[in-house]
Amino acid sequence: MVELVRFNSELLPKDHRRIKKYLVVWCSMGKMEMEIDRVHFEIEANSLTTITSGQFHKFKDISKAQGMVLQFTLDFFCKDDADIELIFQNGLFCHFDRNEVIPLDNPDTIEGHLNVIEKELKEKPYQYQQSVHSRIKLLLVEINRSKILNGGEVWKPTALFLKFLESARADFKHDLSLKHYADKLMTTERKLNELSKQHAGKTARQIIHGLIISEAKRLFFYEKLSVKETAHHLGFNDPFYFSNFFKRHTGLSPQDFVHRFKS
């Protein structure tokens, strides 16, 4: 549900991995390097990055840095709509593969919250989970403040739109209609399209397609799946149709995409 690991811990994996948890990677001293969905990042002291559930990532070089990795599940943190809106506000945990390094104006406050979370998880006093949940909320508020102070745009999507994104990411193996998501969320296709255009400048179907393409790239690059295997994994019955779908959205055939990244 929730875990905090220091950079020097043997529990911190050295290989590529993807987990169904949300990560805050905080560098307190030195400089570290990591890869998130094929993109290289350097995180210096008093900076952090966030990783969305399902993204591939690897800690490449943490030997010259000190810091902590906080990871938690969506179920642990998101108790209500306000929590859902907070976790994704201002693109903090981004569904659209735009990770970023966030320099912090309040590093002592950030480290203070993380230290308390670590202590609570270790000692497990009465109502420690409620305490940790509250500390994570305060942590995300402080990170959002730094983003805005450093010129970041205010992006406040509604909980309904964010639930739609989560539902779409959870159902890659099925070729589901927009009506399926609307019914599941007890809303209408029209409302989902309105929210998608308002918050992302795209139709709801275009957002679903974009999430599918992002997942296909991960499967090609990290899982080394074939076109046929990837098509089946993503709910396409016809690999040829999937290849055309991929090329239409990326400008590259699956084979050309794999070749480009291998070279």
GISUL-V555421 format. One record per pair of residues at least 4 apart in sequence whose C-alpha atoms are under 6 Angstrom apart, sorted by the first residue. I is the first residue (numbers start at 1). J is the second residue. D is the distance in Angstrom with one decimal. If there is no record, write none. Layout:
<<I:J:D> <I:J:D>>
This chain:
<<1:72:5.3> <1:73:5.2> <1:76:5.8> <2:71:5.6> <2:72:4.1> <3:70:5.9> <3:71:5.4> <4:69:5.6> <4:70:4.5> <5:68:5.6> <5:69:5.2> <6:67:5.8> <6:68:4.2> <7:66:6.0> <7:67:5.5> <7:68:5.7> <14:59:6.0> <15:58:5.7> <16:57:5.4> <16:58:4.6> <17:56:5.4> <17:57:5.7> <18:54:5.4> <18:55:5.6> <18:56:4.6> <19:54:5.6> <20:53:4.7> <20:54:5.6> <21:53:4.8> <21:71:5.9> <21:72:5.2> <21:73:4.5> <22:51:5.9> <22:52:5.1> <22:53:5.0> <22:71:5.4> <22:72:5.4> <23:50:5.5> <23:51:5.0> <23:70:5.5> <23:71:4.4> <24:50:4.7> <24:69:5.7> <24:70:5.1> <25:48:5.3> <25:49:5.3> <25:69:4.6> <26:48:4.4> <26:67:5.4> <26:68:5.3> <27:45:5.2> <27:46:5.8> <27:47:5.7> <27:48:6.0> <27:66:5.9> <27:67:4.4> <28:45:4.9> <28:46:5.1> <28:66:5.6> <28:67:4.9> <29:45:4.5> <29:65:5.4> <29:66:5.0> <30:45:5.3> <30:64:5.7> <30:65:4.3> <31:43:5.7> <31:44:4.3> <31:45:6.0> <31:65:5.1> <32:42:5.8> <32:43:5.3> <32:61:5.6> <32:62:4.8> <32:65:5.7> <33:41:5.7> <33:42:4.6> <33:60:5.4> <33:61:5.0> <34:40:6.0> <34:41:5.4> <34:58:5.5> <34:59:4.6> <34:60:4.9> <35:39:5.4> <35:40:4.5> <35:41:6.0> <35:57:5.4> <35:58:5.2> <36:56:5.8> <36:57:4.4> <37:56:5.2> <46:104:5.8> <46:107:5.6> <47:102:5.4> <47:103:4.3> <47:104:5.6> <48:101:5.7> <48:102:5.3> <49:100:6.0> <49:101:4.9> <49:102:6.0> <52:93:5.3> <74:78:5.7> <78:83:4.9> <78:84:5.4> <81:159:5.5> <84:159:5.9> <85:89:5.7> <85:159:5.4> <88:92:5.3> <88:93:5.2> <89:155:5.8> <89:156:5.2> <90:154:5.3> <90:155:4.3> <104:146:5.4> <105:146:5.7> <108:112:6.0> <117:132:5.5> <120:124:5.4> <120:128:5.8> <124:128:5.6> <147:152:5.1> <148:152:4.6> <157:199:6.0> <172:234:5.1> <173:233:5.5> <173:234:4.5> <173:235:4.6> <174:235:4.7> <175:235:5.3> <179:183:6.0> <179:189:5.9> <182:186:5.9> <182:187:4.9> <182:188:5.0> <182:189:5.5> <193:203:5.3> <193:204:5.0> <195:199:6.0> <196:200:5.4> <196:202:5.7> <196:203:5.6> <196:204:5.4> <197:201:4.1> <197:202:4.7> <197:203:5.6> <202:206:6.0> <217:221:6.0> <218:222:5.6> <219:223:4.8> <219:225:5.9> <220:224:4.9> <220:225:5.3> <225:229:5.7> <225:230:5.9> <227:231:6.0> <228:239:5.2> <231:236:4.9> <231:239:5.5> <231:242:5.9> <232:236:5.4> <244:248:6.0> <247:251:4.8> <247:252:4.7> <247:253:4.7> <252:256:5.7> <252:257:5.9>>
